[in-house]
């Protein structure tokens, strides 16, 4: 598996468990997801590098936020893997509240040197989606005018910084409209 991180537990015993994680990681990190969202599946591979059979017990998720993670495909629990045999388990993240969520995937086996391999799980729940929220401020503004009174013409040049303070990405091709006024404060009647 190209780009995968392999937990290899070299032992003197005849049974040897190997756990392979995606994304060259030392844990399963599901990244950020809105509350109530469902992540894509992450696949963990369990292999036997020993010369005797590896008996895998019932896999489980435990820890503070265990309800935010789920095993959706379990091809490993209660399986016996012969020499160089393997199985896979798929997990998802479904945050029920905002903040960082952590738990542990436990893989018990009959490997005497590593009877239980614990894989850290991590994900972040994002608050309710508020959509994009663009705000801006002038970084520099220069004005040059000619004429007087109602016939005056002014040219403004400058630069403006625009930031998204929402928790959803701004769609590609979005634009910002703004207006200029001699009134230093904005009010609903300015539109």
N, C-alpha and C positions, 0 to 999 in steps of 0.2 A: 504494500500500500504506500504509494509515493506520498511524501509529505506527512506521514503519520509518526507519532511518537510511540515508541514501544517500551512498555515497562517489562523488563526481562528480569526475572528473579532466578538467578543461577543458584542452584542448590546441589547438595551432594546426594539428594534423594533421587529415586527413579521417576518421581512424578514432578513435573515442573510447569507451572502456569505462566503464560505470557499474555499480557493485556495490551492491546493496541488502540490508541485514541486518535481521532481525526485532528487535522490542523496542526500537527507537530506540537501538541500541547501536553502539559502535565496535569491538566484538568479538563473537564467539559465546560466550556464557556459559551453560553448561548447569546451573549451580548444584551442589547437593549431591546425591549419589546413593550408596546402599550399594554396597560392593564386589560386583561381579558383576551389578549392576543394569543396566538399559537405559533411557536417557532417551527422551523423545519427540523426534521429528525437528525439526530447525531447518532452515528453508529459506533459501537464499541465491539472489538473482536477479541474473543478469548481463545487462546490456543494452548495445546499441550506440546511442550518441547522435550518431555521426558520419554523414557522407554516403556513406562507402565501407564495404564489407563488413568486419566484425570477425571474424577467424579466432581461435577459442579453441583453445588447446592442451590437453594432458592435465592435468587437475586432480590435485593430489596433496596429501597430508598429510605433514608432516615435523616434526621436532623431538624433544625429549627423550621425550615421552609419546605419540608418534604412534600407538602400538598401542592407546591408550585411546579414540581417536576413529575414526570410520569414515564414508566416503561410502556411503550406502545407495541413493540414486537420483541418477544423474548424467546429466542431460539437456544438459550443456554441453561435455564433453570432445570435442575434434575436431569441433566444430560451426562453421559459418560463419553469422554473424548479419547479415542485411541491415540497412538503415537502420531504426532504431527496433525492431529485432528483440530478442527476449530468450530466455533459457533459465533453468532452475532446477537447483539441486543441493541434496540433502538430506543432513544429517549427523546422527550420533548420538554419544553419549558412553557408554562402557562401562568404568568404572574397574576395573582389575585389582588395585589396592592402595589403601591410604588415603593421603590428602594431596591437595594441589593439583596438578592436571595441566594442562600447557600444551603447545600445538603450534601449527602454522601451516597454514592452507589456502592453497595457492598456485594462482593462476589466471593462467596465461600466455596472452598474446595477441599480435597483431601491432600493437597500439597502440604507436607509436614513443616516446611520452612516458611510458607506464606499461606496459612490456613484461610485467611480472609484478605482480599485485596480491596482497599477502599479508594474509590475514585471521587475526588472533589467535584461537585457540580456548582455552577455559578450562573446567574443571570440578573438582569436589572429590569424592574418594572417601572415604566414611565407613567406619570400621572395622566389623568384623562386628556384625551386629545383636544387641544384648543385650536388647532390649525396653525397656519403661518401667522405671525404677528410682526409685521415690518415696522420698524421705527428708524428715523434718520436724524442727523444733525449736520449742520454746516461745519466743515473743517476750515474753510476759507471762503470769503465772499468779497468780491470787489465790484464797485459800482462806478460807472462813468456815464455822466449825463451831458446832453447838449440841449440848448433851448431853455425857455422858462415857462412856468405855469402849465396850462393844459396842453400846450404844444411841445412840451419837453419830451425827449426820448432818452431812455436810459438803457444801458447795456450792463448786464450782470454776468460776471464770470466767477467761477469758484469750483470747489469740490464738496461733495456731500458724502457722508458715510451712512450706509444703509445696513441695518442688522436685522436678522430674524430672531425675535425673542420668544417665538412660539415653540412648540415641541413637535412640529411637523415640518418636513422640508418644504421649501418654496418650489412649486412646480416649475419645470423648465419653461422658459418663455414668458414668465410672469413679468409684470412691469409695475412701476410706481408712478402715480400721478401726484403732483404737488402744485401749489399756486403761490404767488407772491402777493403780498399786501403791505401797505404802509402801517397797518394796525399791528402792533407788537404782540397782541394776544389773539388767539384763535377762538372763535365762537361758532355756534351752529349757524348763525346768519352769514358766515363767511363763505359758505358753499354756494 
